[in-house]
Amino acid sequence: MGTLYIIATPIGNLKDVSFRAIEALKEADLILCEDTRTTIKLLNHYEIKKPLISYHQHSKDLKVEQIINFLAEGKKLALVSDAGTPGISDPGNKLIEQILRRDGSTKIIPIPGVSALAALASVSGFPTDKFLFLGFPPQKNKREKFFKEATASQYSVIIYESPYRIIKALESIEEMSPSANIVVGRELTKKFETIYRGTVSEVKEAIKKEGPRGEFVVIIRGEE
């Protein structure tokens, strides 16, 4: 019976990794990662030397079959994303689903830790006893429907967005709900971490002024 560790890794600051995550990475026979170039930086920092296998949203069925075979051999595998908790807006949950369909005997163990949505929610000052996480907005189809749902929720809504589309996303929020209050986190835990607060218009202008660099997390305040 194999073991698959689902390991949360830092979203920026390498000190945010947990002792348990380091132990699991050292214990694993193989590490599955989105981009080997990204994961190797973390492993080198903590002097961990393990074979790496690339697994991402474009991985073919043959790669999944290979992973399942390793587990059937009794190996211990670790799944990490480029940053944060696997399975949150990345293909980790699809891999787990396929493993469970094929082999219910595999032990799947979560190693919790950093998540960008939890990091910003913790300092937002918005009601978060209930919230809606919608991940990344669609780039084309159903985009308008997405933002209608996000701005109409009675609960605080959390979304992710890239630097290339953050201004466009804020413009969509402003169009749907001009008076909405938002919190936006940029480059969380990194050197240039910035947290913006205010109306959509105020935050949009601040980001335009500084330049939309880095990854963004946006929270739209609900009316609960």
C-alpha positions in Angstrom: 0.0 0.0 0.0 1.5 3.3 -1.0 1.3 6.7 0.6 0.6 10.1 -0.9 1.4 13.2 1.1 -0.3 16.4 0.1 2.1 19.0 1.3 1.5 22.7 1.6 4.6 24.8 0.7 5.5 28.5 1.1 3.8 31.0 -1.2 6.9 33.2 -1.0 8.9 33.3 2.3 10.7 29.9 2.6 10.5 30.1 6.4 6.8 29.5 6.2 7.3 25.8 5.6 6.3 23.5 8.6 8.6 21.1 10.3 6.2 18.3 9.4 6.3 19.3 5.7 10.1 19.0 5.8 9.9 15.6 7.5 7.5 14.3 4.9 9.6 15.6 2.0 12.6 13.9 3.4 10.6 10.7 3.9 9.2 10.6 0.4 10.6 8.3 -2.3 9.5 10.7 -5.0 8.2 14.3 -5.1 5.5 15.3 -7.6 5.6 19.0 -8.5 4.2 21.5 -11.0 7.5 22.9 -12.0 10.8 21.2 -11.0 12.7 24.5 -11.2 10.4 26.0 -8.6 10.4 23.1 -6.2 14.2 22.5 -6.4 14.7 26.0 -4.8 12.8 24.9 -1.7 14.5 21.5 -1.6 18.0 23.0 -2.0 17.3 25.6 0.8 16.5 22.7 3.2 19.2 20.4 1.8 16.7 17.8 0.6 17.7 15.6 -2.3 14.9 13.5 -3.9 13.9 12.5 -7.4 11.3 14.9 -8.9 8.5 14.1 -11.3 6.6 16.9 -13.1 2.8 16.7 -12.6 0.6 19.6 -13.7 -2.7 20.5 -15.4 -1.4 19.4 -18.8 0.0 16.0 -17.7 -1.2 13.1 -19.8 -3.0 10.0 -18.6 0.3 8.1 -19.0 1.8 10.2 -16.2 -1.1 9.5 -13.9 -0.7 5.8 -14.7 3.0 6.0 -13.7 2.1 7.7 -10.4 -0.5 5.0 -9.6 2.0 2.3 -10.4 4.5 3.8 -8.0 1.8 3.8 -5.3 0.9 0.2 -6.1 4.6 -0.7 -5.4 4.3 0.7 -1.9 6.2 3.9 -2.5 5.8 7.1 -0.6 5.1 10.1 -2.8 4.8 13.8 -2.0 2.6 16.1 -4.0 3.5 19.8 -3.9 2.3 22.8 -6.0 4.5 25.7 -7.0 3.2 27.6 -3.9 0.5 27.0 -1.3 -1.7 24.1 -0.7 -2.1 21.5 -3.5 -5.7 20.9 -4.7 -6.6 24.6 -4.2 -6.9 26.0 -7.8 -4.5 23.5 -9.2 -4.8 19.9 -10.6 -3.9 18.1 -7.3 -7.6 17.3 -6.6 -8.0 15.6 -10.0 -5.0 13.4 -9.3 -6.4 12.4 -5.9 -9.8 11.6 -7.5 -8.2 9.3 -10.1 -6.1 7.5 -7.4 -9.1 6.9 -5.3 -11.0 5.5 -8.2 -8.2 3.1 -9.0 -6.9 2.1 -5.6 -8.8 2.7 -2.4 -6.0 1.3 -0.3 -3.6 4.3 -0.9 -3.1 6.4 2.2 -3.6 10.0 1.4 -2.3 12.3 4.1 -2.7 16.1 4.2 0.3 18.1 5.5 -1.4 21.5 6.1 0.2 24.9 5.8 0.3 28.0 3.8 -2.6 29.1 1.6 -2.9 32.5 0.0 -6.6 32.7 0.5 -6.3 32.0 4.2 -3.4 34.4 4.6 -5.4 37.4 3.3 -8.6 36.4 4.9 -6.9 36.4 8.3 -6.0 40.1 8.0 -9.0 41.3 5.9 -11.2 42.5 8.8 -14.2 41.2 6.7 -16.7 38.6 8.0 -15.1 35.2 7.2 -17.0 32.8 9.4 -18.6 32.0 6.1 -17.0 32.8 2.7 -17.1 31.8 -0.9 -13.9 30.9 -2.7 -14.2 31.0 -6.5 -10.6 30.6 -7.6 -9.4 32.2 -10.9 -12.0 34.0 -13.0 -12.6 32.6 -16.5 -10.4 34.3 -19.1 -13.2 34.5 -21.7 -16.4 32.5 -21.5 -18.7 33.0 -18.5 -16.6 35.9 -17.2 -19.5 38.2 -16.7 -21.5 35.5 -15.0 -18.6 34.9 -12.7 -18.4 38.5 -11.5 -22.1 38.7 -11.1 -22.0 35.8 -8.7 -19.0 37.2 -6.9 -20.5 40.6 -6.3 -24.0 39.4 -5.5 -23.0 37.0 -2.7 -24.1 37.7 0.9 -20.8 36.3 2.0 -17.3 37.5 1.6 -15.9 36.2 -1.8 -12.2 35.4 -2.4 -10.7 35.1 -5.8 -7.2 34.8 -7.3 -6.0 36.8 -10.3 -2.8 37.2 -12.3 -0.9 40.5 -12.8 -2.0 40.5 -16.4 -5.7 40.6 -15.6 -6.0 42.2 -12.2 -7.1 45.6 -13.5 -9.6 44.1 -15.8 -11.0 42.0 -12.9 -11.3 45.1 -10.7 -13.1 46.9 -13.5 -15.6 44.1 -13.8 -16.2 44.1 -10.0 -16.6 47.9 -10.1 -19.1 47.6 -13.0 -21.2 45.1 -11.1 -20.9 46.7 -7.6 -19.5 50.3 -7.7 -19.7 50.7 -3.9 -18.1 47.4 -3.0 -15.3 47.3 -0.4 -12.4 45.0 -1.1 -9.1 43.9 0.2 -6.4 42.9 -2.3 -3.1 41.2 -1.4 -0.2 41.3 -3.7 3.0 39.2 -3.4 1.9 37.8 0.0 4.8 36.8 2.3 7.3 38.1 -0.2 9.6 41.1 -0.1 7.2 43.5 -1.8 4.0 42.3 -0.1 1.3 44.9 -0.3 -2.2 44.9 1.1 -4.7 47.4 -0.4 -8.0 48.3 1.3 -10.9 50.5 0.2 -13.5 50.8 -2.5 -12.8 49.1 -5.8 -12.0 52.4 -7.4 -9.5 53.4 -4.7 -7.7 50.0 -4.9 -7.7 49.9 -8.7 -6.1 53.3 -8.9 -3.5 52.4 -6.2 -2.5 49.3 -8.2 -2.4 51.2 -11.5 -0.1 53.7 -9.9 2.4 51.1 -8.5 2.1 48.7 -11.4 0.3 45.3 -11.4 3.2 43.1 -10.6 3.0 39.8 -8.8 0.1 37.4 -7.9 -3.1 38.8 -6.4 -5.7 37.6 -4.0 -9.0 39.7 -3.9 -11.7 39.6 -1.2 -15.0 41.3 -1.9 -16.9 42.1 1.3 -20.2 40.4 1.7 -23.3 42.0 3.2 -24.0 39.3 5.8 
